[in-house]
């Protein structure tokens, strides 16, 4: 045995002697003091040298052998086993890329002016808890030995179909409705069904960054199409990419500018899809929560050629924490959606689905939507009054107010500073996929802007803006 090796045993320590021996030899091998092929004394000889029982050394050797640090040969004795080359330095923990940093920043909060979430107050937690417990007890779904329907619970699909016929003028069967974990889950399900890898897709410019990233990951060739007061510029899309296989639109209230797609544009979009065999994904992200006049009907309600896949969610009307959304598929695609849902994207927890179905069935959902519209209208008016007092330039943009910034004032640094004081407006520039088209501005969410906080919040926000003039 290498004479440089010294095994020192502490008989007062709690660590067993066999473990002290194993650690000492292991460290000598890892440090290179004992090189591969070095012969070790027999466990009987080492026991005699250390003054311990032979079984103590034998136990240490057995553990070293199990770890493949030593190996035993009948005639050749016990030797240090060949060791792998020194391991490379441990890599650093993976760092988030630009998209995920922006995504997490966008969803941090809750904070004043934050987009994408409902009002802080008035969440129907008690009603939901009551509906959830009632349904669990009645259906016994937690103890069921059967797999749930991957398309979603029939009760919820039926309620959604009924609601859409009233609120969105969209008439469909429950068999066309598929429950998802929210809008993005629905988008992924639809893209998987369509299988359009490598094809062109029209994407609103500006548009939702998460949608854009989803289309990129689905290997689609994104064609940015500008948006104006009438919504998506369909003529531009036809002129520049008439051969596109898909268009993703927010016709009810364009995200983020808030414009409603005109009937003329809707009909032309549908005509293009029917004539070319293209598909349309309708992101109905605000549904009935339109504050100007009567809500525009869903684009899918005009779809006689069945080219529109309608996607909605409960994130803006109940809570994003619900993680619940739905897809309405054309009848010709219903079976394909069923197969993909069953194998790759089954519906979320039946418990939450059944609670939501009860919530809708008892009329609470419609009443909540009406309450939210009244609340948001009042909060938007109060916010606009604060902006008017400061002689700012703004336009209403659905459930947001788009605040124009003075020339040369960047929006992203302002937002980052505002986040340090409890505000989370969204920078308009990040909604553009084409940097040369990007415009600065601040999207101020009205759902998360309680009237009592508006004077102080606006004062702080304009103090920040003034520092960047």
C-alpha positions as CSV (number, residue, x, y, z in Angstrom):
1,X,0.0,0.0,0.0
2,X,1.2,3.5,-0.7
3,X,3.3,4.6,2.3
4,X,2.0,8.2,1.9
5,X,-1.5,7.1,2.8
6,X,-2.4,7.7,6.4
7,X,-5.6,6.6,7.9
8,X,-6.4,8.3,11.1
9,X,-9.3,7.0,13.1
10,X,-11.2,9.0,15.7
11,X,-12.8,6.5,18.1
12,X,-14.7,9.3,19.9
13,X,-16.5,10.4,16.7
14,X,-20.1,9.3,16.0
15,X,-19.1,8.3,12.5
16,X,-18.6,4.5,12.4
17,X,-14.9,3.3,12.0
18,X,-15.7,1.5,8.8
19,X,-17.1,4.7,7.3
20,X,-14.0,6.6,8.4
21,X,-11.8,4.0,6.6
22,X,-13.9,4.2,3.5
23,X,-13.8,8.0,3.4
24,X,-10.0,8.1,3.9
25,X,-9.3,5.6,1.0
26,X,-11.9,7.2,-1.2
27,X,-10.3,10.6,-0.8
28,X,-6.9,9.2,-1.5
29,X,-8.1,7.7,-4.7
30,X,-10.0,10.9,-5.8
31,X,-6.9,13.1,-5.1
32,X,-4.6,10.8,-7.1
33,X,-2.6,9.7,-4.1
34,X,-3.6,6.2,-4.9
35,X,-3.4,5.7,-8.6
36,X,-5.3,3.0,-10.6
37,X,-3.7,-0.4,-10.1
38,X,-2.2,0.4,-6.7
39,X,-2.5,-2.7,-4.5
40,X,-4.2,-2.3,-1.2
41,X,-3.5,-4.5,1.9
42,X,-5.9,-7.3,2.5
43,X,-8.7,-6.4,4.9
44,X,-7.1,-8.7,7.5
45,X,-3.7,-6.9,7.2
46,X,-5.3,-3.4,7.3
47,X,-7.4,-4.4,10.3
48,X,-4.2,-5.4,12.2
49,X,-2.4,-2.2,11.3
50,X,-5.4,0.0,12.5
51,X,-6.2,-2.1,15.5
52,X,-9.8,-2.7,14.5
53,X,-12.0,-5.8,13.9
54,X,-11.5,-7.4,10.5
55,X,-15.2,-7.1,9.8
56,X,-14.8,-3.3,10.1
57,X,-12.3,-3.1,7.2
58,X,-14.3,-5.7,5.2
59,X,-17.4,-3.5,5.4
60,X,-15.4,-0.5,4.2
61,X,-13.9,-2.4,1.3
62,X,-17.3,-3.8,0.3
63,X,-18.7,-0.2,0.0
64,X,-15.7,0.9,-2.0
65,X,-16.2,-2.0,-4.3
66,X,-19.8,-1.2,-4.7
67,X,-18.8,2.3,-5.7
68,X,-16.4,0.8,-8.3
69,X,-13.4,2.5,-6.7
70,X,-11.6,-0.8,-5.9
71,X,-11.7,-4.2,-7.4
72,X,-10.6,-7.6,-6.0
73,X,-8.6,-10.3,-7.8
74,X,-8.0,-13.7,-6.3
75,X,-4.3,-13.9,-7.0
76,X,-3.7,-10.2,-7.6
77,X,-5.3,-9.0,-4.3
78,X,-7.3,-5.8,-3.9
79,X,-6.3,-2.9,-6.2
80,X,-7.5,0.6,-7.0
81,X,-9.9,0.4,-10.0
82,X,-9.4,2.4,-13.2
83,X,-11.0,5.8,-12.7
84,X,-12.8,8.0,-15.3
85,X,-11.0,11.1,-16.4
86,X,-11.4,14.1,-14.1
87,X,-14.9,15.4,-14.5
88,X,-15.3,18.7,-16.2
89,X,-16.3,21.7,-14.1
90,X,-20.0,21.6,-13.3
91,X,-21.9,23.7,-15.7
92,X,-23.7,26.8,-14.4
93,X,-27.4,26.5,-13.8
94,X,-29.3,27.3,-17.0
95,X,-30.1,30.9,-17.4
96,X,-33.4,32.2,-18.7
97,X,-33.5,33.4,-22.3
98,X,-34.9,36.8,-23.3
99,X,-38.4,35.4,-24.0
100,X,-38.8,33.8,-20.6
101,X,-37.4,36.8,-18.8
102,X,-39.9,39.0,-20.6
103,X,-42.7,36.5,-20.0
104,X,-42.0,36.3,-16.2
105,X,-41.6,40.1,-16.0
106,X,-45.0,40.5,-17.8
107,X,-46.7,38.2,-15.4
108,X,-45.1,39.5,-12.2
109,X,-47.4,41.1,-9.7
110,X,-50.2,41.7,-9.1
111,X,-49.5,45.4,-9.6
112,X,-51.4,48.5,-10.6
113,X,-51.9,48.8,-14.4
114,X,-51.0,45.2,-15.0
115,X,-52.5,43.6,-18.1
116,X,-54.0,40.2,-18.4
117,X,-55.5,39.7,-15.0
118,X,-58.9,40.6,-13.6
119,X,-59.6,43.1,-10.8
120,X,-57.8,42.5,-7.5
121,X,-61.1,42.6,-5.6
122,X,-64.2,40.6,-5.9
123,X,-62.8,37.2,-6.9
124,X,-65.6,34.6,-6.4
125,X,-63.5,32.5,-4.1
126,X,-66.3,31.5,-1.7
127,X,-68.7,30.7,-4.5
128,X,-66.0,28.6,-6.2
129,X,-65.1,26.8,-3.0
130,X,-68.8,26.0,-2.5
131,X,-69.3,24.7,-6.0
132,X,-66.0,22.7,-5.9
133,X,-66.8,20.9,-2.7
134,X,-70.4,20.3,-3.8
135,X,-69.4,18.7,-7.1
136,X,-66.6,16.6,-5.6
137,X,-69.0,15.2,-3.1
138,X,-71.8,14.5,-5.6
139,X,-69.7,13.1,-8.4
140,X,-67.0,11.3,-6.3
141,X,-64.5,12.2,-9.0
142,X,-61.6,12.1,-6.6
143,X,-62.2,8.5,-5.9
144,X,-63.2,7.5,-9.4
145,X,-61.3,4.5,-10.9
146,X,-62.0,5.8,-14.4
147,X,-59.9,8.1,-16.5
148,X,-61.7,11.4,-17.2
149,X,-62.8,12.4,-20.7
150,X,-59.7,13.9,-22.3
151,X,-61.9,16.4,-24.1
152,X,-63.2,17.8,-20.8
153,X,-66.1,17.2,-18.5
154,X,-69.4,17.1,-20.5
155,X,-71.1,19.4,-18.0
156,X,-68.6,22.2,-18.6
157,X,-68.6,21.7,-22.3
158,X,-72.4,22.0,-22.4
159,X,-72.4,25.1,-20.3
160,X,-69.7,26.8,-22.5
161,X,-71.7,25.9,-25.6
162,X,-74.8,27.4,-24.2
163,X,-73.0,30.6,-23.0
164,X,-71.3,31.1,-26.4
165,X,-74.6,30.9,-28.2
166,X,-75.9,33.8,-26.0
167,X,-72.9,35.9,-25.4
168,X,-70.9,35.5,-28.6
169,X,-73.6,34.4,-31.1
170,X,-71.6,31.3,-31.7
171,X,-73.7,28.2,-32.0
172,X,-71.9,24.9,-31.5
173,X,-72.4,21.4,-30.0
174,X,-70.7,20.3,-26.8
175,X,-68.9,17.8,-28.9
176,X,-67.1,20.6,-30.6
177,X,-65.8,22.1,-27.3
178,X,-62.5,21.0,-25.8
179,X,-61.3,22.0,-22.4
180,X,-57.7,23.2,-22.1
181,X,-55.4,24.7,-19.5
182,X,-55.9,28.2,-20.9
183,X,-55.4,30.1,-24.2
184,X,-51.8,28.9,-24.8
185,X,-52.8,25.3,-24.2
186,X,-55.6,25.7,-26.7
187,X,-53.2,27.3,-29.2
188,X,-50.8,24.4,-28.8
189,X,-53.6,21.9,-29.3
190,X,-54.9,23.6,-32.4
191,X,-51.4,23.9,-34.0
192,X,-50.8,20.2,-33.2
193,X,-54.0,19.2,-35.0
194,X,-53.4,21.4,-38.0
195,X,-49.8,20.2,-38.5
196,X,-48.6,23.2,-40.5
197,X,-44.9,23.0,-39.9
198,X,-43.0,25.2,-42.4
199,X,-46.1,27.0,-43.7
200,X,-46.7,30.7,-43.6
201,X,-48.9,32.3,-40.9
202,X,-50.3,35.8,-40.6
203,X,-49.5,37.3,-37.2
204,X,-51.0,40.6,-36.1
205,X,-48.4,43.4,-35.7
206,X,-48.3,44.4,-32.9
207,X,-49.5,41.2,-31.3
208,X,-49.2,39.0,-28.3
209,X,-45.6,37.9,-27.7
210,X,-46.6,34.5,-26.3
211,X,-48.6,33.7,-29.5
212,X,-45.7,34.8,-31.6
213,X,-43.3,32.5,-29.7
214,X,-45.8,29.6,-29.9
215,X,-45.9,30.0,-33.7
216,X,-42.1,30.0,-33.9
217,X,-41.9,26.9,-31.8
218,X,-44.4,25.2,-34.1
219,X,-42.0,25.9,-36.9
220,X,-44.3,28.3,-38.8
221,X,-43.0,31.1,-41.0
222,X,-44.5,34.2,-39.4
223,X,-45.7,37.0,-41.8
224,X,-46.3,40.2,-39.8
225,X,-49.5,41.9,-40.9
226,X,-50.2,45.5,-39.6
227,X,-53.2,46.4,-37.6
228,X,-55.2,49.6,-37.8
229,X,-58.6,51.0,-36.6
230,X,-60.4,48.2,-38.5
231,X,-58.3,45.4,-37.1
232,X,-56.0,43.2,-39.1
233,X,-55.2,44.6,-42.6
234,X,-56.4,41.6,-44.6
235,X,-55.5,43.3,-47.9
236,X,-51.9,43.6,-46.8
237,X,-51.9,39.9,-45.8
238,X,-53.3,38.8,-49.2
239,X,-50.9,41.1,-51.1
240,X,-47.8,39.9,-49.2
241,X,-48.6,36.3,-48.4
242,X,-51.8,35.0,-50.0
243,X,-50.4,31.5,-49.8
244,X,-50.3,31.5,-46.0
245,X,-51.9,28.4,-44.4
246,X,-53.1,30.1,-41.2
247,X,-54.0,33.5,-39.7
248,X,-54.1,34.1,-35.9
249,X,-56.3,37.1,-35.0
250,X,-57.9,38.9,-32.1
251,X,-61.0,40.3,-33.9
252,X,-63.1,41.1,-30.9
253,X,-60.6,43.5,-29.4
254,X,-57.2,43.5,-31.0
255,X,-54.4,42.8,-28.5
256,X,-52.9,45.3,-27.7
257,X,-54.5,48.2,-29.6
258,X,-58.1,47.4,-28.8
259,X,-59.6,47.9,-32.2
260,X,-62.5,45.7,-33.3
261,X,-62.2,44.0,-36.7
262,X,-64.8,45.6,-39.1
263,X,-67.4,43.4,-40.7
264,X,-65.9,44.2,-44.1
265,X,-62.5,42.8,-43.0
266,X,-64.1,39.8,-41.3
267,X,-65.9,38.8,-44.4
268,X,-62.8,39.3,-46.6
269,X,-60.7,37.2,-44.2
270,X,-63.2,34.4,-44.3
271,X,-63.4,34.5,-48.1
272,X,-59.6,34.3,-48.3
273,X,-59.6,31.3,-45.9
274,X,-62.3,29.4,-47.9
275,X,-60.8,30.1,-51.3
276,X,-57.3,29.1,-50.3
277,X,-58.1,26.3,-47.8
278,X,-56.4,28.3,-45.0
279,X,-57.3,28.2,-41.3
280,X,-58.1,31.0,-38.9
281,X,-57.4,30.8,-35.2
282,X,-59.6,33.3,-33.3
283,X,-58.2,34.4,-30.0
284,X,-61.3,35.6,-28.2
285,X,-59.2,36.6,-25.2
286,X,-61.6,39.2,-23.8
287,X,-64.8,37.5,-24.9
288,X,-67.8,39.6,-23.7
289,X,-65.6,42.1,-21.7
290,X,-65.9,44.8,-24.3
291,X,-66.6,48.2,-22.8
292,X,-67.7,50.1,-25.9
293,X,-71.3,49.3,-26.8
294,X,-72.4,45.8,-27.5
295,X,-69.7,43.1,-27.8
296,X,-69.0,42.2,-31.4
297,X,-70.0,38.6,-32.2
298,X,-67.3,36.0,-32.5
299,X,-65.7,35.7,-35.9
300,X,-66.6,32.0,-35.8
301,X,-70.3,33.0,-35.8
302,X,-69.9,34.1,-39.4
303,X,-68.0,31.0,-40.5
304,X,-70.1,29.0,-42.9
305,X,-67.1,27.3,-44.4
306,X,-65.9,26.1,-41.0
307,X,-62.4,27.5,-41.3
308,X,-62.3,29.2,-37.8
309,X,-61.0,27.6,-34.6
310,X,-62.3,29.6,-31.7
311,X,-60.2,29.8,-28.5
312,X,-61.4,31.4,-25.2
313,X,-60.5,31.2,-21.5
314,X,-61.6,32.2,-18.1
315,X,-58.4,34.0,-17.2
316,X,-59.8,37.5,-17.7
317,X,-63.2,36.9,-16.3
318,X,-62.5,34.7,-13.3
319,X,-58.7,34.2,-12.7
320,X,-55.6,33.1,-14.6
321,X,-54.9,30.8,-11.6
322,X,-57.9,28.7,-12.8
323,X,-55.8,27.6,-15.7
324,X,-58.9,26.9,-17.7
325,X,-59.8,27.6,-21.3
326,X,-61.6,26.1,-24.2
327,X,-61.4,25.5,-28.0
328,X,-64.4,25.3,-30.3
329,X,-63.4,23.2,-33.3
330,X,-65.0,23.1,-36.7
331,X,-67.1,19.9,-37.0
332,X,-64.7,18.6,-39.7
333,X,-61.8,18.8,-37.2
334,X,-63.7,17.5,-34.1
335,X,-62.4,14.0,-34.4
336,X,-58.8,15.1,-34.9
337,X,-59.0,17.4,-31.8
338,X,-60.4,14.4,-29.9
339,X,-57.5,12.2,-30.9
340,X,-54.8,14.8,-30.0
341,X,-56.5,15.6,-26.7
342,X,-56.6,11.9,-25.8
343,X,-53.0,11.3,-26.6
344,X,-51.1,14.5,-26.1
345,X,-53.2,17.2,-24.4
346,X,-55.9,15.9,-22.1
347,X,-58.1,18.4,-20.3
348,X,-57.1,19.6,-16.8
349,X,-58.5,18.5,-13.4
350,X,-62.1,17.4,-13.5
351,X,-62.6,19.0,-10.0
352,X,-62.0,22.5,-11.3
353,X,-64.0,21.9,-14.4
354,X,-67.1,20.7,-12.5
355,X,-66.8,23.7,-10.1
356,X,-66.7,26.0,-13.1
357,X,-69.7,24.2,-14.7
358,X,-71.7,24.7,-11.5
359,X,-70.6,28.3,-11.3
360,X,-71.9,28.9,-14.8
361,X,-75.1,26.8,-14.5
362,X,-76.2,28.8,-11.4
363,X,-75.8,32.1,-13.2
364,X,-72.9,33.4,-11.2
365,X,-70.6,33.7,-14.3
366,X,-72.9,35.9,-16.3
367,X,-73.5,38.1,-13.3
368,X,-69.7,38.4,-12.7
369,X,-69.1,39.4,-16.3
370,X,-71.7,42.1,-16.0
371,X,-70.3,43.3,-12.7
372,X,-66.8,43.4,-14.1
373,X,-67.9,45.5,-17.1
374,X,-69.4,48.1,-14.9
375,X,-66.4,48.2,-12.6
376,X,-63.9,48.4,-15.5
377,X,-65.9,51.2,-17.2
378,X,-65.8,53.2,-14.0
379,X,-62.1,52.6,-13.5
380,X,-61.3,53.4,-17.1
381,X,-63.2,56.7,-16.9
382,X,-61.4,57.6,-13.7
383,X,-58.0,56.8,-15.3
384,X,-58.8,58.9,-18.4
385,X,-59.7,61.8,-16.1
386,X,-56.3,61.6,-14.5
387,X,-54.6,61.6,-17.9
388,X,-56.8,64.5,-19.0
389,X,-55.7,66.5,-16.0
390,X,-52.1,66.0,-17.1
391,X,-52.8,66.9,-20.7
392,X,-51.5,63.5,-21.8
393,X,-52.2,61.8,-25.1
394,X,-54.0,58.4,-25.0
395,X,-56.4,56.1,-26.7
396,X,-58.7,53.5,-25.3
397,X,-57.5,50.0,-26.1
398,X,-60.0,47.5,-24.8
399,X,-59.2,46.8,-21.2
400,X,-56.2,49.1,-21.4
401,X,-55.5,52.7,-22.1
402,X,-52.6,53.3,-24.4
403,X,-50.6,56.3,-23.2
404,X,-48.5,58.0,-25.9
405,X,-45.0,59.0,-24.8
406,X,-43.2,62.2,-25.8
407,X,-40.8,61.9,-28.8
408,X,-37.6,60.1,-27.9
409,X,-38.9,58.7,-24.6
410,X,-38.3,54.9,-24.3
411,X,-41.0,52.8,-22.8
412,X,-39.1,49.8,-21.5
413,X,-36.9,51.7,-18.9
414,X,-40.0,53.5,-17.7
415,X,-41.8,50.2,-17.1
416,X,-38.8,48.7,-15.3
417,X,-38.6,51.6,-12.9
418,X,-42.4,51.7,-12.4
419,X,-42.3,48.0,-11.4
420,X,-40.1,48.9,-8.4
421,X,-42.9,51.1,-7.0
422,X,-45.8,48.6,-7.5
423,X,-46.9,49.5,-11.0
424,X,-46.7,47.2,-14.1
425,X,-47.7,48.9,-17.3
426,X,-46.8,47.1,-20.4
427,X,-44.3,48.6,-22.9
428,X,-46.0,48.8,-26.3
429,X,-42.7,48.3,-28.1
430,X,-42.4,44.7,-26.9
431,X,-45.6,43.7,-28.6
432,X,-43.9,44.2,-32.0
433,X,-42.1,41.3,-33.7
434,X,-40.5,43.6,-36.3
435,X,-38.2,46.1,-34.5
436,X,-38.4,48.7,-37.4
437,X,-42.2,48.8,-36.9
438,X,-42.1,49.2,-33.1
439,X,-43.6,52.3,-31.5
440,X,-43.1,53.4,-27.8
441,X,-46.0,53.7,-25.5
442,X,-47.4,52.5,-22.2
443,X,-50.4,50.1,-22.0
444,X,-52.2,50.8,-18.7
445,X,-54.5,48.0,-17.6
446,X,-57.8,49.3,-16.3
447,X,-58.8,46.1,-14.5
448,X,-56.0,46.5,-12.0
449,X,-56.4,50.2,-11.5
450,X,-58.7,50.8,-8.5
451,X,-60.0,54.3,-8.5
452,X,-58.7,55.1,-5.0
453,X,-55.1,54.4,-6.1
454,X,-55.2,56.2,-9.4
455,X,-54.2,59.8,-8.3
456,X,-51.1,58.5,-6.5
457,X,-50.2,56.0,-9.1
458,X,-50.5,58.5,-12.0
459,X,-48.5,61.1,-10.1
460,X,-45.6,58.6,-9.6
461,X,-45.8,57.3,-13.2
462,X,-45.6,60.8,-14.7
463,X,-42.7,61.6,-12.4
464,X,-40.9,58.7,-13.9
465,X,-41.8,59.7,-17.4
466,X,-40.6,63.2,-16.8
467,X,-37.1,61.9,-15.9
468,X,-36.7,60.3,-19.3
469,X,-37.7,63.4,-21.3
